[in-house]
Amino acid sequence: MSRKSQLGAVACAAALCLSLAACGGSSSTLSRSQLVAKANAICNTAVNEGRTIPVPQDLVTNAAAAAAYFDKVTPIVDKETADLGALKPDSSAAADWNAFVSVRKSTDQTIDTIKQKADAHDRSGIALLRSLAGPATQLRNTALRLGAANCAK
């Protein structure tokens, strides 16, 4: 290969790398509408999976029933939060998205603690379970402000 051909190949390779980097940079963040569409799909999947798990009538009085329930629910919630956390908003949606994800992570930590307490037959988890009403409302409100109605369910 001649020197001129080598320089041409290097220039083409450099141009390809730059164009791929530029594409990667622009597609790594999502507009509000793209973010909401992806978030709604993630939340819809989790809601549908969660609906297949019956809530025990004696959830707050039967530690074994609570443990079995949260052992099934927690992985769905954790996966949903991880999938949502992987989405990157552009600047137009960042403030609302960050508020939503922050509340979501805080709520998930409480659910994880409830699961641990239920598994250990620790009745103090019942108080935590009852305390989720406020954070659930806050989560719903942040999801609605973002426009992610499926995440407000």
Residue pairs with C-beta under 8 A, 6 or more apart in sequence:
1 9
28 88
29 88
29 89
29 90
29 91
30 38
30 87
30 88
30 89
30 90
30 93
31 90
31 92
31 93
32 89
32 90
32 92
32 93
32 96
32 146
32 147
35 87
35 89
35 90
35 93
35 97
35 146
36 93
36 146
36 147
36 148
38 87
39 84
39 87
39 146
39 148
39 150
39 151
40 148
40 149
40 150
40 151
41 150
42 80
42 83
42 84
42 151
43 80
43 84
43 143
43 148
43 150
43 151
43 153
44 150
45 80
46 76
46 77
46 79
46 80
47 150
47 153
49 76
50 73
50 76
50 77
53 69
53 72
53 73
53 76
55 69
56 62
56 65
56 66
56 68
56 69
58 65
59 65
59 66
59 69
59 129
60 66
60 126
60 129
60 130
63 118
63 121
63 122
63 123
64 121
66 114
66 118
66 125
66 126
66 129
67 115
67 118
67 119
67 121
69 118
70 111
70 114
70 115
70 118
70 119
71 115
71 119
73 111
73 115
74 111
74 112
74 115
77 108
77 111
78 108
78 112
81 104
81 105
81 108
84 101
84 104
84 151
85 101
85 105
87 97
89 96
89 97
89 98
93 146
96 142
96 145
96 146
97 146
99 142
99 145
100 139
100 142
100 143
100 145
100 146
100 148
100 151
103 135
103 138
103 139
103 142
104 139
106 135
107 132
107 135
107 136
107 139
110 128
110 131
110 132
110 135
111 132
113 125
113 128
114 125
114 128
114 129
116 122
116 125
117 123
117 124
117 125
117 128
118 125
139 151
139 152
140 152
141 152
143 149
143 151
143 152
144 152
